[in-house]
């Protein structure tokens, strides 16, 4: 998914802990500090260098050193955000939740079988060649319709209801598609697909609200749906396959998630740093959110183009029948290689026929969602690569927050990471270890005072 993961800028620091030398919100690093002006700071028992601190106990360094610490904090933020984008497997796993329904429905081979055999029929070869996208969309919608029918049919049987009208309505809707499919009439198939889809409400299609309408009622409603302006997208160009759909929805969802994750950062920018900074942060977050929306839309189109090309290229063989040539031969080949080693040559012929037919049917069942799933995979890789290597990994809010921090806070954040076993050169950039060593005694003195206060409390 797009977006930068927020860097943890609220790690424990010495500045909000109470001790007897507290001035305002700041904690002194040395008990030798007076109540006004700067002083000699810390001098430990092994003659470590002195550190100049102000009246609040904050470390005082040159502008050049201060700049170095600011740059290292930004570098740390960038590396943390970049690290969050390095696990491609996690991105694929999290994003696959969006694709779960498509994958599961494609794997319902037995349930989808009637539609798979109807669409992948030798008579429909011309339609596959002319408008593979239309054919696959029709198969997808008919498969959903068929699953709704199976559920309603099983419910009627369980309740002892008469199924005559239900079966007749189901067959009539399926028959509406058979003639235009066989004639290669892509426009008519597209219109029928639109009408069938419109017989279910949006919430019912998303399965977020209500159950599917009765098949009998959907047949009646089809006749009332205006499909006069619906035309088929013939051919298989990339631009024609980029018409939105699953890719756009996924992209918008990922982009919205990015904006949600950045909402606190945007609010902070307006509230604490002013309108100009707020608008800059809003623009940076919006740009980061726009990346996945664009990437997934284009990738969805690419995935469908590749799958449609593969399907339509072998349309003659694929549509010659689900148990004949095409995908069945592919299934037989795989079965043949396995059975030779497992059960011997004697049983290979029988096994390849049975397994080949099963694999052919399975491949035919998953065709409708294959382009979307492939597009999702391409989009996930592309979004991950763009976010990791091309997009900035820190924002103006990170810069403003860093400028607000005292030098003590900047140094102590590095100290805490060092104490926790973090490779500070790796996180904050080369030379951090050397820079930190000069202020280690200062940070250890703060730790000492905090430990003493904890004992007293």
C-alpha positions in Angstrom: 0.0 0.0 0.0 1.1 3.5 -0.5 2.3 6.0 2.0 5.0 6.5 4.6 4.7 4.8 7.9 4.9 7.3 10.7 8.2 7.5 12.5 7.9 7.1 16.2 8.7 10.7 17.3 7.3 10.2 20.8 9.9 7.8 22.2 10.8 8.3 25.8 13.1 11.3 26.3 14.6 12.9 29.4 12.6 16.1 28.8 9.4 15.0 30.4 10.7 13.3 33.5 10.7 15.1 36.8 13.8 15.6 39.0 14.9 18.1 41.5 16.8 20.2 38.9 13.8 20.6 36.5 13.2 23.9 34.9 10.0 24.2 32.9 9.7 21.0 30.8 13.4 20.2 30.7 15.6 18.0 32.8 19.1 19.0 33.8 21.9 16.7 32.8 24.1 17.8 35.7 23.6 18.7 39.4 26.2 21.3 39.0 23.9 23.5 36.9 22.9 26.8 38.4 19.6 28.7 37.9 20.7 31.1 35.2 22.9 31.4 32.1 25.1 28.7 30.7 27.7 26.9 32.8 30.5 24.4 32.7 28.2 21.5 32.3 29.3 17.9 33.0 32.8 16.8 34.1 32.8 13.1 35.0 35.4 11.2 37.1 37.5 10.1 34.2 38.0 13.6 32.8 35.6 13.3 29.9 35.1 16.5 27.9 32.9 19.2 29.4 29.5 19.9 27.9 28.0 23.3 27.8 24.3 23.5 28.8 21.8 26.3 29.1 19.8 27.3 32.2 17.3 24.5 31.5 20.0 21.8 31.3 19.8 21.6 27.5 22.9 20.7 25.6 24.4 23.7 23.8 26.3 22.9 20.5 27.4 24.9 17.5 25.0 25.5 14.6 27.0 23.1 12.4 26.7 20.3 15.0 23.0 21.1 15.6 22.5 20.8 11.8 24.2 17.4 11.8 21.8 16.0 14.5 18.8 17.4 12.6 19.9 15.7 9.4 20.5 12.4 11.2 17.0 12.4 12.8 15.5 12.9 9.3 17.7 10.2 8.0 16.5 7.9 10.8 12.8 8.7 9.9 13.5 8.0 6.2 15.2 4.7 7.0 12.4 3.6 9.3 9.8 4.4 6.7 11.8 2.7 4.0 12.2 -0.4 6.1 8.4 -0.6 6.5 8.2 -0.9 2.7 10.9 -3.6 2.2 8.7 -6.6 3.0 7.0 -7.3 -0.3 5.5 -10.5 0.9 3.7 -8.6 3.7 2.3 -6.1 1.2 1.0 -8.9 -1.0 -0.4 -10.7 2.0 -2.2 -7.7 3.4 -3.5 -6.6 0.0 -4.7 -10.1 -0.9 -7.5 -9.5 1.6 -9.0 -7.4 -1.2 -8.6 -10.2 -3.6 -9.8 -13.0 -1.3 -13.3 -13.1 -2.6 -12.2 -13.2 -6.3 -9.8 -16.1 -5.6 -12.2 -18.1 -3.5 -15.0 -17.8 -6.0 -12.7 -18.8 -8.9 -11.8 -22.0 -7.0 -15.4 -23.1 -6.7 -14.9 -25.4 -9.7 -17.9 -27.6 -9.2 -20.3 -24.8 -8.5 -19.1 -22.8 -11.5 -19.1 -25.8 -13.8 -22.4 -25.1 -15.6 -21.3 -21.5 -16.5 -17.8 -22.6 -17.3 -19.1 -25.1 -19.9 -21.6 -22.7 -21.3 -19.1 -19.9 -21.9 -16.1 -22.0 -22.9 -18.1 -23.6 -25.7 -16.9 -24.1 -29.3 -19.7 -22.0 -30.6 -18.4 -18.9 -28.8 -15.0 -18.9 -30.5 -15.7 -15.7 -32.5 -16.9 -13.8 -29.4 -13.7 -14.8 -27.5 -11.6 -13.5 -30.4 -13.6 -10.3 -31.0 -14.2 -9.2 -27.4 -12.4 -11.3 -24.7 -13.0 -8.7 -22.1 -16.8 -8.7 -22.7 -16.8 -12.5 -22.7 -14.9 -12.8 -19.4 -17.1 -10.1 -17.8 -20.2 -12.1 -18.8 -18.7 -15.3 -17.5 -17.9 -13.6 -14.2 -21.5 -12.2 -13.8 -23.1 -15.4 -14.8 -20.9 -17.3 -12.3 -22.1 -15.0 -9.5 -25.7 -15.4 -10.7 -25.3 -19.2 -10.8 -23.9 -19.3 -7.2 -26.9 -17.2 -6.1 -29.2 -19.7 -7.8 -27.5 -22.7 -6.2 -28.0 -21.1 -2.7 -31.6 -20.3 -3.4 -32.2 -23.8 -4.9 -30.7 -25.5 -1.8 -32.8 -23.3 0.4 -36.0 -24.2 -1.4 -35.2 -27.9 -1.2 -34.5 -27.6 2.5 -37.8 -25.7 3.1 -39.8 -28.1 0.9 -40.7 -25.2 -1.5 -41.5 -25.8 -5.2 -38.5 -25.2 -7.4 -40.3 -25.2 -10.8 -40.5 -21.5 -11.3 -37.0 -20.9 -9.9 -35.4 -23.4 -12.3 -37.4 -22.0 -15.2 -36.3 -18.4 -14.4 -32.7 -19.5 -14.1 -32.7 -21.3 -17.4 -34.4 -18.4 -19.2 -31.8 -15.9 -18.1 -28.9 -18.3 -19.1 -30.6 -18.9 -22.5 -30.7 -15.1 -23.1 -26.9 -15.2 -23.3 -26.5 -18.3 -25.4 -27.6 -17.0 -28.8 -25.7 -13.7 -28.9 -22.6 -15.5 -27.5 -22.8 -18.1 -30.3 -23.4 -15.3 -32.9 -20.4 -13.3 -31.6 -22.7 -10.4 -30.9 -20.5 -8.6 -28.3 -22.9 -5.5 -27.9 -25.8 -7.7 -27.0 -23.7 -9.8 -24.5 -22.5 -6.5 -22.9 -26.1 -5.2 -22.6 -27.3 -8.5 -21.0 -24.4 -8.5 -18.6 -25.3 -4.9 -17.6 -28.9 -5.8 -17.1 -28.1 -8.9 -15.0 -25.7 -7.0 -12.8 -28.3 -4.3 -12.2 -30.8 -6.8 -10.8 -28.7 -6.8 -7.6 -28.2 -3.6 -5.5 -24.8 -2.2 -4.8 -24.8 -3.4 -1.2 -26.0 -6.8 -2.2 -23.2 -7.1 -4.7 -20.6 -6.1 -2.1 -22.3 -8.5 0.4 -22.4 -5.7 3.0 -26.1 -5.4 3.1 -29.0 -7.8 2.6 -29.2 -11.1 0.6 -29.4 -11.7 -3.1 -32.9 -11.1 -4.6 -34.9 -14.1 -5.8 -34.0 -15.4 -9.2 -37.6 -15.1 -10.3 -37.6 -11.4 -9.4 -34.3 -10.8 -11.2 -35.7 -12.2 -14.4 -38.6 -9.7 -14.2 -36.3 -6.8 -13.4 -33.9 -7.5 -16.3 -36.6 -6.4 -18.7 -36.9 -3.0 -17.0 -33.1 -2.1 -16.9 -32.2 0.4 -19.7 -29.1 -0.9 -21.5 -29.6 1.1 -24.7 -26.4 3.1 -24.2 -24.2 0.1 -23.4 -21.7 -0.9 -26.1 -19.1 -3.6 -26.0 -15.4 -2.9 -25.7 -14.1 -5.0 -28.5 -10.4 -5.8 -29.0 -7.9 -6.0 -26.2 -6.1 -2.7 -26.0 -4.5 -1.6 -22.7 -6.4 1.7 -22.6 -9.7 -0.1 -23.0 -8.9 -2.4 -20.1 -8.0 0.6 -17.9 -11.6 1.6 -17.3 -11.5 1.4 -13.6 -13.1 -1.7 -12.1 -11.3 -3.7 -9.4 -7.9 -1.8 -9.9 -9.5 1.6 -9.4 -11.4 0.5 -6.3 -8.3 -1.1 -4.8 -6.2 1.9 -5.6 -8.7 4.3 -4.0 -8.9 2.1 -1.0 -5.1 2.0 -0.6 -4.9 5.8 -1.2 -7.6 6.4 1.4 -5.7 4.2 3.9 -2.6 6.4 3.2 -4.5 9.6 4.0 -5.9 8.0 7.1 -2.5 7.1 8.3 -1.2 10.6 7.6 -4.3 12.3 9.1 -2.5 13.0 12.4 0.5 14.4 10.6 -1.7 16.7 8.5 -3.6 17.9 11.6 -0.3 18.6 13.4 1.0 20.5 10.4 -2.0 22.9 10.4 -2.3 23.1 14.2 1.3 23.6 15.2 3.1 24.8 12.2 0.6 27.1 10.4 -1.5 27.1 7.2 1.4 27.1 4.8 3.0 24.0 6.3 -0.3 22.3 6.6 -1.1 22.8 2.9 2.4 21.5 2.0 1.9 18.4 4.2 -1.6 17.9 2.7 -0.1 18.0 -0.8 2.7 15.6 0.1 0.2 13.1 1.6 -2.2 13.5 -1.3 0.6 12.8 -3.8 1.7 9.7 -1.8 -2.0 8.5 -1.8 -2.4 9.2 -5.5 0.4 6.7 -6.4 -1.4 3.5 -5.4 -4.7 4.7 -6.9 -2.9 5.2 -10.3 -0.6 2.2 -10.1 -3.4 -0.3 -9.2 -5.7 1.1 -11.9 -3.0 0.8 -14.6 -1.9 -2.6 -13.3 -5.4 -3.9 -13.4 -5.7 -2.9 -17.0 -2.3 -4.6 -17.7 -3.3 -7.8 -16.0 -6.5 -8.0 -17.9 -4.8 -7.3 -21.1 -2.3 -10.1 -20.6 -4.9 -12.6 -19.6 -7.3 -11.6 -22.3 -4.5 -11.9 -24.9 -3.6 -15.4 -23.7 -7.2 -16.5 -23.7 -8.2 -15.0 -27.0 -5.0 -16.2 -28.7 -6.0 -19.7 -28.0 -9.7 -19.1 -28.3 -10.3 -21.7 -30.9 -8.7 -24.5 -28.8 -10.0 -23.1 -25.5 -13.6 -22.8 -26.6 -13.7 -26.1 -28.5 -15.1 -27.6 -25.3 -13.9 -27.8 -21.7 -13.2 -31.5 -22.0 -11.7 -31.4 -25.4 -8.5 -29.6 -26.5 -7.0 -26.4 -25.1 -6.7 -26.2 -21.4 -7.4 -30.0 -21.0 -4.3 -30.8 -23.0 -2.3 -28.6 -20.7 -3.8 -30.5 -17.7 -3.0 -33.8 -19.4 0.6 -32.9 -19.9 1.1 -32.0 -16.2 -0.7 -35.2 -15.2 1.5 -37.3 -17.6 4.7 -36.1 -16.1 3.6 -36.9 -12.6 1.9 -40.3 -13.2 5.0 -41.7 -14.9 7.0 -41.4 -11.7 4.2 -42.1 -9.2 2.0 -44.8 -10.6 3.8 -46.1 -13.7 3.1 -45.9 -17.4 0.3 -48.4 -17.3 -2.1 -46.0 -15.5 -0.9 -42.9 -17.2 -3.5 -42.8 -20.0 -6.4 -43.1 -17.7 -5.0 -40.6 -15.2 -4.2 -38.0 -17.8 -7.7 -38.1 -19.2 -9.4 -37.7 -15.9 -6.9 -35.2 -14.4 -6.6 -33.3 -17.7 -10.4 -32.7 -17.8 -10.4 -31.7 -14.1 -7.6 -29.2 -14.6 -9.1 -27.9 -17.7 -12.4 -27.2 -15.9 -10.5 -25.6 -13.0 -8.6 -23.3 -15.3 -11.8 -22.4 -17.1 -13.4 -21.6 -13.7 -10.7 -19.1 -12.6 -10.4 -17.3 -15.9 -12.9 -14.4 -15.0 -10.8 -13.3 -12.0 -7.4 -14.2 -13.4 -6.7 -10.8 -14.9 -7.8 -8.9 -11.8 -5.6 -11.1 -9.6 -2.6 -10.8 -11.9 -3.2 -7.0 -12.1 -3.2 -6.9 -8.3 0.1 -8.7 -8.1 1.7 -6.4 -10.6 0.3 -3.4 -8.8 1.5 -4.6 -5.5 5.1 -5.0 -6.8 5.0 -1.7 -8.7 3.5 0.3 -5.7 6.1 -1.2 -3.3 9.0 -0.4 -5.6 7.8 3.2 -6.3 7.1 3.9 -2.6 10.4 2.4 -1.5 12.8 3.8 -4.2 11.2 6.8 -5.8 8.9 8.5 -3.2 10.4 10.7 -0.4 10.3 9.0 3.0 9.9 12.1 5.1 7.6 15.1 5.0 7.7 18.7 5.9 6.0 17.9 9.3 9.0 15.7 10.1 11.3 18.6 9.3 9.3 21.0 11.4 9.1 18.6 14.3 12.8 18.1 14.2 13.5 21.8 14.2 11.3 22.1 17.4 13.3 19.5 19.3 16.0 20.5 21.6 19.5 19.3 21.0 19.3 17.2 24.1 16.3 15.4 22.6 18.0 14.8 19.3 21.1 13.4 21.0 19.2 11.3 23.5 17.0 9.7 20.9 20.2 8.3 19.3 21.4 7.3 22.8 18.2 5.3 23.5 18.5 3.5 20.2 22.2 2.7 21.0 21.2 1.4 24.4 18.6 -0.8 22.8 21.1 -2.4 20.5 20.3 -0.5 17.3 23.0 0.0 14.8 23.0 3.8 14.8 25.3 4.1 11.8 22.9 2.0 9.8 19.8 3.9 11.0 21.0 7.5 11.1 23.9 7.4 8.6 27.6 6.8 8.6 29.5 8.7 11.2 26.7 8.7 13.8 28.6 6.4 16.1 31.6 8.7 16.1 29.5 11.8 16.6 27.5 10.2 19.4 30.6 9.1 21.3 31.4 12.8 22.1 28.1 13.1 23.9 27.7 9.6 25.4 28.8 10.8 28.9 26.2 13.5 28.8 23.4 10.9 28.0 24.7 8.5 30.6 24.6 11.3 33.2 20.9 11.8 32.3 20.3 8.0 32.7 22.0 8.2 36.1 19.9 11.1 37.4 16.7 9.4 36.1 17.6 6.2 37.9 18.2 8.1 41.2 14.9 9.9 40.9 13.2 6.5 40.3 14.7 5.2 43.5 13.5 8.2 45.5 10.0 8.0 44.1 
